[in-house]
C-alpha cells in the first residue's frame, strides 16, 4: 500500500511536469556582411528538458531574403544533421531529428543557441520580418521532448514574449570613412547608405592601434538614403599618431565596426639658414616657420656668446653687415 502510494505520487509529478512544460523561441545576434544576413535560433524552457525530434517553422520576407542555409549548430551526434527547408513561400523550417532516444541536448530555462542560419539578401533589404509560425502545435512549429515515449511540448501561453518575432533592421552600408588633419585638429568624415534602425555612432580612438576608447557619441539621422557625418577631434597632441574607428550601434543592440584609420598632426618646425657660413663681410639669415605668431631667434658665435637676438615673423630674411668673420650658430 505504501509503495503504491509513492508510485502514484511519482506518476502525478511526471504528468504535472509534462503538462506544465513549455518552450520559448528567439531570433538573436543578427549580422549583415555584404549581401548575407546571419542570425541565431535559440530556445529556452519553462523548466529544463531534453529536446527530441522537432520542427521549428518561421516566416520571413521572401521579397528580400532567399536561400536559407545552416552555417553552424549545437546538436550532438545523437541527432541527424539538422536541415532547413522552405515548405511554403515566406516560410522556413529548421528540422531536428533525434536518432538516439534519451540522448537529446539539454534546453535550460535561459536561451541556448540551437543553430545559426544564413540568408542571402536582395534588393537592398532593410527589413527581415522574421516571425515564428505557431498555431498551438498541431502543424508548423512542433516540439517534442526526449523522454521515451516522447511527449509534445507547447509554447508558453504568452506568445508575444516566448515566440519572439524579429523585424531585424539590416545594418547600414558604410560607404566611406576618412580622416584629414588641420593645424590644431583631426577631422573625421563618413558617409552611409540605408541606415534605418541605426541608433548611433561611437567614435573610438587609440594611440597604439589596439586599446580604443570612446571619445564621443553621435545620434544617427535615420535616413533610408545617403547621410553624411563630420566630427572634429581637437583633443589631440601634435606629433602623436592616432587611430580611429567607428562603432555603429542598432536599436536592437547589434554592433558593427568600421576599418581603422590613422592620422597625425606634425609638430611645428622652424628652419633657420645662415649663409654664407663661415661669415665673410656679409651674412644673410633666412627663417621659415610653421608658427603663426612672431617668435624670437638668437644667434651665437663659436664661443657661445650672443651676437644677435631679434623678434621675427614666420617667414623672414635678416641681413647683417656688421659681424666679424667667423662661424655662427
NUGUSE-124954 format. One record per atom (N, C-alpha, C): x, y, z; residue in three letters. Coordinates in steps of 0.2 Angstrom, whole numbers, padded with zeros to 4 digits, always signed. Layout:
# residues N
XYZALA;...
***
This chain:
# residues 329
+0004-0006+0000UNK;+0000+0000+0000UNK;+0004+0006+0000UNK;+0010+0006+0004UNK;+0014+0012+0004UNK;+0018+0013-0002UNK;+0020+0007-0005UNK;+0024+0008-0012UNK;+0019+0010-0017UNK;+0013+0008-0017UNK;+0008+0010-0022UNK;+0007+0018-0022UNK;+0007+0020-0015UNK;+0006+0027-0014UNK;+0011+0032-0017UNK;+0017+0029-0016UNK;+0023+0033-0018UNK;+0023+0033-0026UNK;+0022+0027-0029UNK;+0021+0026-0036UNK;+0016+0031-0039UNK;+0010+0032-0036UNK;+0005+0036-0038UNK;+0007+0043-0038UNK;+0011+0045-0033UNK;+0014+0052-0032UNK;+0019+0053-0038UNK;+0023+0048-0040UNK;+0028+0049-0045UNK;+0024+0050-0052UNK;+0019+0046-0053UNK;+0016+0047-0059UNK;+0012+0054-0060UNK;+0010+0056-0054UNK;+0006+0063-0054UNK;+0011+0068-0055UNK;+0017+0068-0052UNK;+0023+0073-0053UNK;+0025+0073-0060UNK;+0026+0067-0063UNK;+0028+0067-0070UNK;+0023+0070-0075UNK;+0017+0068-0074UNK;+0011+0071-0078UNK;+0011+0079-0077UNK;+0011+0081-0071UNK;+0011+0088-0070UNK;+0017+0092-0073UNK;+0023+0089-0073UNK;+0029+0092-0076UNK;+0028+0092-0083UNK;+0025+0087-0086UNK;+0024+0087-0094UNK;+0019+0092-0096UNK;+0013+0092-0092UNK;+0008+0097-0094UNK;+0010+0104-0093UNK;+0014+0105-0088UNK;+0017+0112-0087UNK;+0023+0114-0091UNK;+0026+0110-0094UNK;+0032+0111-0098UNK;+0030+0115-0104UNK;+0034+0121-0105UNK;+0033+0125-0111UNK;+0040+0127-0114UNK;+0040+0130-0120UNK;+0046+0132-0123UNK;+0045+0139-0126UNK;+0051+0142-0127UNK;+0051+0149-0130UNK;+0056+0149-0135UNK;+0055+0152-0141UNK;+0060+0153-0146UNK;+0062+0160-0147UNK;+0068+0161-0150UNK;+0070+0168-0151UNK;+0075+0168-0157UNK;+0075+0174-0160UNK;+0080+0176-0165UNK;+0085+0181-0162UNK;+0091+0180-0163UNK;+0096+0184-0160UNK;+0103+0185-0164UNK;+0107+0190-0161UNK;+0114+0190-0164UNK;+0114+0191-0172UNK;+0109+0195-0174UNK;+0109+0196-0182UNK;+0115+0200-0184UNK;+0118+0198-0190UNK;+0123+0202-0193UNK;+0122+0202-0200UNK;+0125+0207-0203UNK;+0124+0208-0211UNK;+0131+0209-0213UNK;+0134+0205-0218UNK;+0140+0205-0221UNK;+0139+0205-0228UNK;+0140+0211-0231UNK;+0139+0212-0239UNK;+0132+0210-0240UNK;+0130+0204-0244UNK;+0123+0203-0245UNK;+0121+0196-0242UNK;+0123+0195-0236UNK;+0121+0190-0232UNK;+0119+0192-0225UNK;+0113+0189-0223UNK;+0111+0190-0216UNK;+0111+0184-0212UNK;+0115+0184-0206UNK;+0115+0178-0202UNK;+0112+0180-0195UNK;+0109+0175-0192UNK;+0106+0176-0185UNK;+0106+0169-0182UNK;+0105+0169-0175UNK;+0105+0163-0171UNK;+0097+0161-0170UNK;+0096+0155-0170UNK;+0089+0152-0167UNK;+0090+0149-0160UNK;+0087+0152-0155UNK;+0088+0150-0149UNK;+0082+0147-0145UNK;+0082+0143-0140UNK;+0076+0140-0137UNK;+0078+0140-0129UNK;+0072+0141-0126UNK;+0073+0140-0118UNK;+0066+0136-0116UNK;+0066+0134-0110UNK;+0061+0130-0107UNK;+0058+0133-0101UNK;+0052+0133-0099UNK;+0049+0135-0093UNK;+0053+0131-0087UNK;+0055+0125-0089UNK;+0059+0120-0084UNK;+0064+0117-0089UNK;+0070+0115-0087UNK;+0074+0112-0091UNK;+0071+0105-0094UNK;+0073+0104-0100UNK;+0071+0097-0103UNK;+0075+0095-0109UNK;+0075+0089-0111UNK;+0079+0087-0116UNK;+0075+0087-0123UNK;+0078+0090-0128UNK;+0075+0091-0134UNK;+0075+0085-0139UNK;+0069+0083-0141UNK;+0068+0077-0146UNK;+0067+0080-0153UNK;+0065+0075-0157UNK;+0063+0077-0164UNK;+0058+0083-0164UNK;+0060+0088-0168UNK;+0055+0094-0168UNK;+0056+0098-0175UNK;+0051+0102-0177UNK;+0051+0106-0182UNK;+0050+0113-0180UNK;+0054+0118-0181UNK;+0054+0125-0179UNK;+0053+0129-0185UNK;+0047+0131-0187UNK;+0045+0135-0193UNK;+0044+0142-0191UNK;+0046+0146-0196UNK;+0046+0154-0195UNK;+0045+0157-0202UNK;+0042+0163-0202UNK;+0040+0166-0208UNK;+0046+0171-0209UNK;+0047+0173-0216UNK;+0052+0178-0217UNK;+0050+0182-0224UNK;+0053+0188-0225UNK;+0051+0192-0231UNK;+0055+0189-0237UNK;+0051+0185-0241UNK;+0054+0182-0247UNK;+0056+0187-0252UNK;+0053+0193-0252UNK;+0055+0198-0257UNK;+0062+0200-0256UNK;+0064+0200-0250UNK;+0071+0202-0248UNK;+0076+0197-0246UNK;+0073+0191-0244UNK;+0078+0186-0241UNK;+0077+0180-0245UNK;+0082+0176-0246UNK;+0082+0170-0250UNK;+0087+0165-0248UNK;+0087+0158-0250UNK;+0092+0153-0249UNK;+0094+0152-0242UNK;+0090+0151-0238UNK;+0092+0149-0231UNK;+0096+0143-0230UNK;+0102+0144-0226UNK;+0106+0138-0225UNK;+0108+0138-0218UNK;+0110+0132-0215UNK;+0113+0132-0208UNK;+0120+0132-0209UNK;+0123+0137-0205UNK;+0131+0138-0206UNK;+0134+0135-0200UNK;+0130+0134-0194UNK;+0133+0130-0188UNK;+0127+0128-0184UNK;+0129+0123-0180UNK;+0123+0121-0175UNK;+0127+0118-0169UNK;+0123+0117-0164UNK;+0125+0114-0157UNK;+0122+0107-0156UNK;+0120+0104-0161UNK;+0117+0097-0160UNK;+0123+0092-0160UNK;+0122+0087-0155UNK;+0127+0081-0155UNK;+0126+0076-0160UNK;+0130+0071-0159UNK;+0130+0065-0164UNK;+0124+0061-0163UNK;+0120+0062-0157UNK;+0114+0059-0156UNK;+0108+0061-0161UNK;+0109+0066-0165UNK;+0105+0069-0170UNK;+0107+0068-0177UNK;+0103+0067-0181UNK;+0104+0068-0188UNK;+0106+0075-0190UNK;+0110+0077-0195UNK;+0112+0083-0196UNK;+0106+0088-0197UNK;+0105+0093-0194UNK;+0099+0097-0195UNK;+0098+0100-0202UNK;+0092+0101-0204UNK;+0091+0104-0211UNK;+0087+0110-0210UNK;+0087+0114-0215UNK;+0082+0120-0215UNK;+0079+0120-0222UNK;+0073+0120-0223UNK;+0069+0119-0229UNK;+0064+0125-0229UNK;+0061+0126-0235UNK;+0056+0131-0236UNK;+0050+0128-0239UNK;+0046+0125-0234UNK;+0040+0121-0236UNK;+0034+0126-0240UNK;+0034+0132-0238UNK;+0030+0137-0241UNK;+0033+0143-0243UNK;+0030+0147-0247UNK;+0033+0154-0249UNK;+0033+0158-0242UNK;+0038+0161-0241UNK;+0039+0166-0235UNK;+0039+0161-0229UNK;+0041+0155-0229UNK;+0041+0150-0223UNK;+0047+0146-0224UNK;+0051+0146-0218UNK;+0057+0141-0217UNK;+0056+0137-0211UNK;+0059+0131-0211UNK;+0058+0126-0206UNK;+0065+0123-0204UNK;+0067+0124-0198UNK;+0073+0121-0195UNK;+0070+0114-0193UNK;+0073+0109-0196UNK;+0071+0102-0195UNK;+0076+0098-0190UNK;+0074+0095-0185UNK;+0078+0092-0180UNK;+0076+0085-0179UNK;+0080+0080-0180UNK;+0079+0073-0180UNK;+0083+0069-0175UNK;+0080+0067-0169UNK;+0084+0064-0164UNK;+0085+0056-0166UNK;+0091+0054-0167UNK;+0092+0047-0169UNK;+0093+0042-0162UNK;+0095+0045-0157UNK;+0097+0041-0151UNK;+0092+0043-0145UNK;+0087+0040-0144UNK;+0082+0042-0139UNK;+0086+0042-0132UNK;+0084+0047-0128UNK;+0087+0048-0121UNK;+0094+0051-0121UNK;+0096+0054-0127UNK;+0102+0057-0128UNK;+0101+0064-0131UNK;+0096+0067-0130UNK;+0094+0074-0133UNK;+0098+0079-0129UNK;+0099+0085-0132UNK;+0103+0090-0129UNK;+0098+0093-0124UNK;+0101+0096-0119UNK;+0098+0100-0113UNK;+0095+0107-0115UNK;+0089+0108-0114UNK;+0087+0115-0115UNK;+0085+0118-0108UNK;+0089+0123-0106UNK;+0089+0126-0100UNK;+0083+0131-0100UNK;+0082+0135-0094UNK;+0077+0140-0093UNK;+0080+0146-0097UNK;+0086+0147-0098UNK;+0089+0153-0102UNK;+0090+0151-0109UNK;+0090+0156-0113UNK;+0090+0154-0120UNK;+0097+0151-0122UNK;+0097+0145-0126UNK;+0103+0142-0128UNK;+0102+0142-0136UNK;+0108+0143-0139UNK;+0108+0143-0147UNK;+0107+0136-0149UNK;+0103+0135-0154UNK;+0102+0128-0157UNK;+0106+0128-0164UNK;+0105+0134-0168UNK;+0109+0134-0174UNK;+0109+0141-0177UNK;+0114+0142-0181UNK;+0115+0149-0184UNK;+0113+0148-0192UNK;+0109+0153-0194UNK;+0106+0152-0201UNK;+0108+0158-0205UNK;+0109+0157-0211UNK;+0111+0162-0216UNK;+0106+0163-0221UNK;+0104+0169-0223UNK;+0100+0171-0229UNK;+0104+0175-0234UNK;+0103+0175-0240UNK;+0105+0179-0245UNK;+0100+0185-0245UNK;+0103+0191-0245UNK;+0098+0197-0245UNK;+0098+0200-0252UNK;+0092+0203-0254UNK;+0091+0205-0261UNK;+0088+0212-0260UNK;+0089+0216-0266UNK;+0086+0222-0267UNK;+0087+0227-0261UNK;+0093+0228-0259UNK;+0095+0232-0253UNK;+0090+0231-0247UNK;+0089+0225-0245UNK;+0085+0223-0240UNK;+0086+0227-0234UNK;+0080+0230-0231UNK;+0081+0234-0224UNK;+0077+0230-0219UNK;+0072+0226-0220UNK;+0068+0223-0215UNK;+0067+0215-0216UNK;+0069+0211-0211UNK;+0069+0204-0212UNK;+0062+0201-0211UNK;+0058+0204-0206UNK;+0052+0202-0205UNK;+0052+0194-0203UNK;+0056+0192-0198UNK;+0056+0186-0195UNK;+0051+0185-0190UNK;+0047+0180-0191UNK;+0041+0179-0186UNK;+0040+0171-0185UNK;+0039+0169-0179UNK;+0038+0161-0178UNK;+0031+0159-0180UNK;+0031+0154-0183UNK;+0024+0151-0186UNK;+0022+0146-0181UNK;+0017+0147-0177UNK;+0014+0143-0172UNK;+0007+0143-0171UNK;+0003+0138-0172UNK;-0004+0138-0171UNK;-0006+0133-0166UNK;-0002+0132-0160UNK;-0004+0128-0155UNK;-0001+0121-0155UNK;+0003+0120-0160UNK;+0007+0114-0160UNK;+0004+0108-0164UNK;-0001+0110-0168UNK;-0004+0105-0172UNK;+0000+0104-0179UNK;+0002+0109-0182UNK;+0007+0109-0188UNK;+0012+0115-0187UNK;+0016+0116-0192UNK;+0021+0121-0192UNK;+0026+0120-0186UNK;+0027+0124-0181UNK;+0031+0123-0176UNK;+0029+0118-0171UNK;+0032+0112-0171UNK;+0030+0106-0167UNK;+0036+0104-0163UNK;+0036+0104-0156UNK;+0042+0102-0152UNK;+0040+0096-0148UNK;+0045+0091-0147UNK;+0044+0086-0143UNK;+0050+0085-0138UNK;+0049+0083-0132UNK;+0054+0082-0128UNK;+0057+0075-0129UNK;+0063+0073-0125UNK;+0066+0067-0127UNK;+0064+0061-0123UNK;+0061+0061-0117UNK;+0060+0055-0113UNK;+0055+0050-0117UNK;+0056+0044-0116UNK;+0053+0039-0120UNK;+0047+0036-0116UNK;+0041+0036-0119UNK;+0039+0039-0126UNK;+0039+0047-0126UNK;+0041+0050-0131UNK;+0042+0057-0132UNK;+0035+0060-0131UNK;+0035+0066-0128UNK;+0029+0070-0127UNK;+0029+0076-0130UNK;+0024+0079-0133UNK;+0024+0085-0136UNK;+0025+0091-0131UNK;+0029+0096-0132UNK;+0029+0102-0128UNK;+0026+0108-0132UNK;+0022+0112-0128UNK;+0019+0118-0131UNK;+0022+0124-0129UNK;+0021+0129-0133UNK;+0024+0136-0132UNK;+0020+0139-0126UNK;+0024+0143-0123UNK;+0021+0147-0117UNK;+0015+0151-0120UNK;+0010+0151-0115UNK;+0004+0155-0117UNK;+0005+0162-0120UNK;+0009+0166-0117UNK;+0011+0172-0119UNK;+0016+0172-0125UNK;+0013+0171-0131UNK;+0017+0170-0136UNK;+0021+0176-0138UNK;+0018+0182-0137UNK;+0022+0188-0138UNK;+0029+0189-0135UNK;+0030+0185-0130UNK;+0036+0185-0126UNK;+0040+0179-0128UNK;+0037+0173-0128UNK;+0040+0167-0129UNK;+0041+0164-0136UNK;+0037+0167-0141UNK;+0039+0166-0148UNK;+0041+0173-0151UNK;+0047+0175-0149UNK;+0048+0182-0151UNK;+0050+0183-0158UNK;+0046+0187-0161UNK;+0047+0189-0168UNK;+0053+0194-0169UNK;+0056+0195-0174UNK;+0061+0200-0175UNK;+0061+0203-0182UNK;+0058+0209-0182UNK;+0059+0213-0188UNK;+0066+0216-0188UNK;+0070+0212-0190UNK;+0078+0214-0190UNK;+0079+0219-0195UNK;+0081+0225-0192UNK;+0083+0230-0197UNK;+0090+0229-0199UNK;+0091+0227-0205UNK;+0098+0225-0208UNK;+0102+0231-0207UNK;+0108+0230-0205UNK;+0113+0236-0203UNK;+0115+0240-0209UNK;+0117+0246-0208UNK;+0118+0251-0214UNK;+0124+0249-0218UNK;+0125+0252-0223UNK;+0130+0252-0228UNK;+0135+0258-0227UNK;+0141+0257-0224UNK;+0146+0262-0223UNK;+0149+0263-0230UNK;+0148+0269-0233UNK;+0151+0270-0240UNK;+0158+0272-0239UNK;+0160+0276-0235UNK;+0167+0279-0234UNK;+0168+0282-0227UNK;+0174+0281-0225UNK;+0176+0284-0219UNK;+0183+0286-0219UNK;+0185+0293-0218UNK;+0191+0296-0219UNK;+0193+0301-0214UNK;+0200+0302-0213UNK;+0202+0307-0208UNK;+0206+0312-0212UNK;+0206+0318-0210UNK;+0210+0323-0213UNK;+0213+0327-0207UNK;+0219+0330-0208UNK;+0222+0334-0202UNK;+0223+0341-0204UNK;+0221+0345-0199UNK;+0222+0353-0199UNK;+0228+0355-0194UNK;+0229+0361-0193UNK;+0235+0363-0189UNK;+0233+0361-0181UNK;+0227+0361-0179UNK;+0225+0360-0172UNK;+0220+0354-0171UNK;+0218+0351-0176UNK;+0213+0346-0175UNK;+0214+0340-0181UNK;+0211+0335-0179UNK;+0210+0329-0184UNK;+0202+0328-0185UNK;+0201+0329-0192UNK;+0194+0329-0194UNK;+0192+0322-0196UNK;+0186+0320-0194UNK;+0183+0313-0197UNK;+0177+0315-0201UNK;+0176+0311-0206UNK;+0170+0311-0210UNK;+0168+0305-0213UNK;+0162+0303-0213UNK;+0160+0297-0216UNK;+0153+0298-0219UNK;+0151+0293-0223UNK;+0145+0293-0227UNK;+0142+0286-0227UNK;+0135+0286-0226UNK;+0132+0280-0225UNK;+0126+0280-0230UNK;+0124+0274-0231UNK;+0118+0272-0235UNK;+0113+0267-0232UNK;+0107+0268-0232UNK;+0102+0263-0229UNK;+0103+0262-0221UNK;+0102+0268-0217UNK;+0104+0267-0210UNK;+0097+0267-0206UNK;+0092+0264-0209UNK;+0086+0263-0205UNK;+0087+0258-0199UNK;+0085+0260-0193UNK;+0087+0256-0187UNK;+0093+0257-0184UNK;+0097+0261-0186UNK;+0104+0263-0183UNK;+0102+0268-0178UNK;+0105+0267-0172UNK;+0103+0271-0166UNK;+0109+0277-0166UNK;+0115+0275-0166UNK;+0120+0280-0165UNK;+0127+0277-0167UNK;+0132+0282-0168UNK;+0139+0280-0169UNK;+0143+0282-0163UNK;+0148+0278-0162UNK;+0153+0280-0157UNK;+0160+0280-0160UNK;+0163+0286-0159UNK;+0170+0287-0162UNK;+0175+0284-0157UNK;+0179+0279-0159UNK;+0184+0276-0154UNK;+0191+0278-0157UNK;+0195+0280-0152UNK;+0202+0282-0153UNK;+0207+0278-0149UNK;+0213+0278-0152UNK;+0218+0274-0149UNK;+0225+0277-0151UNK;+0230+0276-0147UNK;+0236+0279-0148UNK;+0241+0273-0150UNK;+0239+0267-0149UNK;+0243+0261-0151UNK;+0240+0256-0156UNK;+0233+0258-0158UNK;+0230+0253-0163UNK;+0227+0247-0160UNK;+0227+0246-0154UNK;+0224+0241-0150UNK;+0219+0242-0145UNK;+0221+0247-0140UNK;+0216+0249-0135UNK;+0213+0255-0137UNK;+0206+0254-0138UNK;+0202+0260-0141UNK;+0198+0263-0135UNK;+0197+0269-0135UNK;+0192+0272-0130UNK;+0187+0277-0134UNK;+0181+0277-0131UNK;+0175+0280-0134UNK;+0176+0288-0133UNK;+0177+0292-0138UNK;+0178+0299-0137UNK;+0172+0303-0138UNK;+0167+0301-0141UNK;+0160+0304-0142UNK;+0155+0300-0145UNK;+0149+0302-0145UNK;+0143+0298-0147UNK;+0139+0303-0152UNK;+0137+0300-0158UNK;+0133+0304-0162UNK;+0127+0301-0164UNK;+0121+0304-0163UNK;+0115+0301-0165UNK;+0114+0300-0172UNK;+0112+0294-0174UNK;+0111+0293-0182UNK;+0105+0297-0184UNK;+0105+0299-0190UNK;+0100+0303-0194UNK;+0094+0299-0195UNK;+0095+0292-0196UNK;+0090+0288-0198UNK;+0087+0288-0205UNK;+0091+0290-0209UNK;+0089+0291-0216UNK;+0089+0284-0220UNK;+0084+0283-0225UNK;+0085+0277-0229UNK;+0089+0278-0235UNK;+0091+0284-0236UNK;+0096+0286-0242UNK;+0103+0287-0239UNK;+0106+0292-0242UNK;+0113+0293-0240UNK;+0113+0298-0235UNK;+0118+0298-0230UNK;+0119+0303-0225UNK;+0127+0304-0224UNK;+0128+0310-0222UNK;+0135+0312-0221UNK;+0136+0315-0214UNK;+0142+0313-0211UNK;+0143+0315-0204UNK;+0150+0317-0204UNK;+0151+0322-0199UNK;+0158+0325-0198UNK;+0159+0326-0191UNK;+0165+0325-0189UNK;+0167+0327-0182UNK;+0174+0329-0182UNK;+0176+0334-0178UNK;+0182+0337-0177UNK;+0185+0335-0170UNK;+0191+0331-0170UNK;+0194+0330-0164UNK;+0199+0335-0162UNK;+0198+0339-0157UNK;+0203+0344-0156UNK;+0207+0342-0149UNK;+0205+0337-0146UNK;+0209+0335-0140UNK;+0215+0330-0143UNK;+0219+0333-0147UNK;+0225+0329-0149UNK;+0231+0333-0148UNK;+0237+0329-0148UNK;+0244+0332-0147UNK;+0248+0331-0153UNK;+0251+0336-0155UNK;+0255+0336-0161UNK;+0260+0331-0161UNK;+0262+0328-0166UNK;+0267+0323-0166UNK;+0265+0316-0164UNK;+0259+0315-0161UNK;+0257+0308-0160UNK;+0252+0306-0165UNK;+0253+0299-0167UNK;+0249+0296-0172UNK;+0243+0293-0168UNK;+0237+0295-0171UNK;+0231+0292-0168UNK;+0227+0287-0173UNK;+0224+0283-0170UNK;+0220+0278-0173UNK;+0212+0279-0172UNK;+0208+0278-0177UNK;+0201+0279-0176UNK;+0197+0274-0180UNK;+0192+0272-0176UNK;+0187+0268-0180UNK;+0180+0270-0177UNK;+0175+0268-0181UNK;+0168+0269-0180UNK;+0165+0263-0177UNK;+0161+0264-0171UNK;+0156+0259-0169UNK;+0149+0260-0170UNK;+0146+0256-0174UNK;+0139+0258-0177UNK;+0134+0253-0173UNK;+0130+0256-0169UNK;+0125+0253-0165UNK;+0118+0253-0167UNK;+0115+0247-0168UNK;+0107+0247-0170UNK;+0103+0248-0164UNK;+0097+0249-0165UNK;+0092+0250-0159UNK;+0091+0243-0155UNK;+0092+0237-0159UNK;+0092+0231-0156UNK;+0098+0229-0152UNK;+0103+0233-0152UNK;+0109+0232-0149UNK;+0115+0229-0153UNK;+0113+0227-0159UNK;+0118+0225-0164UNK;+0124+0230-0165UNK;+0130+0228-0165UNK;+0136+0232-0166UNK;+0140+0230-0172UNK;+0143+0235-0175UNK;+0147+0234-0181UNK;+0153+0239-0181UNK;+0158+0237-0183UNK;+0164+0242-0183UNK;+0167+0243-0190UNK;+0169+0249-0191UNK;+0172+0251-0197UNK;+0180+0249-0197UNK;+0183+0250-0203UNK;+0190+0249-0203UNK;+0194+0255-0199UNK;+0200+0254-0198UNK;+0204+0258-0194UNK;+0207+0263-0198UNK;+0207+0270-0196UNK;+0210+0275-0200UNK;+0216+0278-0195UNK;+0221+0281-0198UNK;+0227+0284-0194UNK;+0228+0291-0196UNK;+0230+0295-0192UNK;+0231+0302-0193UNK;+0236+0305-0188UNK;+0240+0310-0190UNK;+0244+0313-0186UNK;+0246+0320-0188UNK;+0245+0325-0183UNK;+0247+0332-0184UNK;+0255+0333-0183UNK;+0258+0335-0188UNK;+0265+0336-0187UNK;+0267+0342-0182UNK;+0272+0341-0179UNK;+0274+0346-0174UNK;+0276+0353-0178UNK;+0275+0359-0175UNK;+0278+0365-0178UNK;+0285+0364-0179UNK;+0288+0366-0184UNK;+0295+0366-0185UNK;+0297+0373-0188UNK;+0303+0375-0186UNK;+0306+0381-0189UNK;+0313+0379-0192UNK;+0315+0382-0197UNK;+0321+0381-0201UNK;+0325+0388-0202UNK;+0331+0388-0199UNK;+0335+0394-0200UNK;+0341+0392-0204UNK;+0342+0396-0209UNK;+0348+0395-0214UNK;+0352+0401-0213UNK;+0358+0400-0211UNK;+0363+0406-0211UNK;+0368+0405-0217UNK;+0369+0410-0221UNK;+0374+0409-0227UNK;+0377+0416-0228UNK;+0383+0417-0231UNK;+0387+0411-0231UNK;+0390+0409-0223UNK;+0392+0404-0222UNK;+0394+0402-0215UNK;+0400+0397-0216UNK;+0406+0399-0215UNK;+0408+0405-0211UNK;+0407+0411-0214UNK;+0406+0416-0210UNK;+0404+0423-0212UNK;+0410+0427-0215UNK;+0409+0430-0220UNK;+0414+0435-0223UNK;+0412+0442-0221UNK;+0411+0446-0226UNK;+0409+0453-0224UNK;+0402+0453-0223UNK;+0398+0449-0226UNK;+0390+0450-0226UNK;+0387+0443-0224UNK;+0382+0443-0220UNK;+0378+0437-0218UNK;+0371+0438-0220UNK;+0367+0433-0222UNK;+0360+0433-0223UNK;+0357+0427-0219UNK;+0352+0429-0215UNK;+0348+0423-0211UNK;+0341+0423-0214UNK;+0340+0417-0217UNK;+0333+0415-0219UNK;+0329+0411-0215UNK;+0323+0413-0212UNK;+0320+0410-0207UNK;+0313+0408-0210UNK;+0311+0402-0209UNK;+0304+0399-0211UNK;+0301+0395-0205UNK;+0295+0396-0203UNK;+0292+0393-0198UNK;+0285+0391-0199UNK;+0282+0386-0195UNK;+0275+0384-0195UNK;+0271+0388-0190UNK;+0275+0392-0186UNK;+0271+0396-0181UNK;+0268+0402-0184UNK;+0262+0403-0182UNK;+0258+0409-0185UNK;+0260+0416-0181UNK;+0262+0415-0175UNK;+0264+0421-0171UNK;+0271+0423-0172UNK;+0273+0429-0171UNK;+0280+0431-0171UNK;+0284+0427-0165UNK;+0291+0426-0167UNK;+0295+0422-0162UNK;+0302+0425-0162UNK;+0305+0424-0156UNK;+0312+0426-0156UNK;+0317+0421-0158UNK;+0323+0424-0161UNK;+0328+0419-0163UNK;+0335+0422-0160UNK;+0339+0418-0158UNK;+0346+0420-0156UNK;+0351+0417-0160UNK;+0356+0422-0161UNK;+0362+0420-0165UNK;+0368+0420-0160UNK;+0372+0414-0160UNK;+0378+0413-0156UNK;+0384+0413-0160UNK;+0390+0415-0158UNK;+0396+0414-0161UNK;+0399+0407-0159UNK;+0405+0405-0161UNK;+0408+0399-0159UNK;+0410+0398-0152UNK;+0410+0404-0149UNK;+0412+0404-0141UNK;+0406+0404-0137UNK;+0400+0404-0140UNK;+0394+0404-0136UNK;+0391+0410-0134UNK;+0394+0416-0137UNK;+0392+0422-0135UNK;+0386+0424-0139UNK;+0381+0428-0136UNK;+0375+0430-0140UNK;+0377+0436-0145UNK;+0376+0435-0151UNK;+0378+0440-0156UNK;+0372+0444-0158UNK;+0366+0441-0159UNK;+0360+0444-0162UNK;+0354+0441-0158UNK;+0349+0445-0156UNK;+0343+0442-0153UNK;+0337+0447-0156UNK;+0333+0444-0160UNK;+0328+0448-0163UNK;+0321+0444-0163UNK;+0316+0448-0164UNK;+0309+0445-0165UNK;+0307+0446-0172UNK;+0305+0440-0175UNK;+0304+0440-0182UNK;+0297+0436-0183UNK;+0295+0437-0189UNK;+0288+0434-0192UNK;+0290+0427-0194UNK;+0285+0423-0196UNK;+0285+0416-0198UNK;+0290+0415-0204UNK;+0290+0420-0208UNK;+0295+0420-0214UNK;+0299+0426-0214UNK;+0305+0426-0213UNK;+0309+0432-0213UNK;+0316+0431-0216UNK;+0319+0437-0218UNK;+0326+0437-0221UNK;+0329+0442-0217UNK;+0335+0441-0213UNK;+0338+0446-0209UNK;+0345+0447-0212UNK;+0347+0453-0214UNK;+0354+0454-0217UNK;+0358+0458-0211UNK;+0364+0456-0211UNK;+0369+0459-0206UNK;+0375+0460-0209UNK;+0378+0466-0209UNK;+0384+0468-0212UNK;+0390+0470-0207UNK;+0388+0469-0200UNK;+0392+0472-0195UNK;+0395+0466-0191UNK;+0395+0460-0194UNK;+0398+0454-0190UNK;+0405+0453-0192UNK;+0409+0450-0187UNK;+0416+0448-0189UNK;+0416+0442-0192UNK;+0421+0441-0196UNK;+0422+0434-0199UNK;+0422+0429-0194UNK;+0418+0423-0195UNK;+0418+0418-0191UNK;+0413+0413-0192UNK;+0412+0408-0188UNK;+0406+0403-0188UNK;+0401+0405-0183UNK;+0394+0405-0185UNK;+0389+0407-0181UNK;+0384+0401-0181UNK;+0380+0401-0175UNK;+0375+0396-0174UNK;+0368+0399-0172UNK;
***
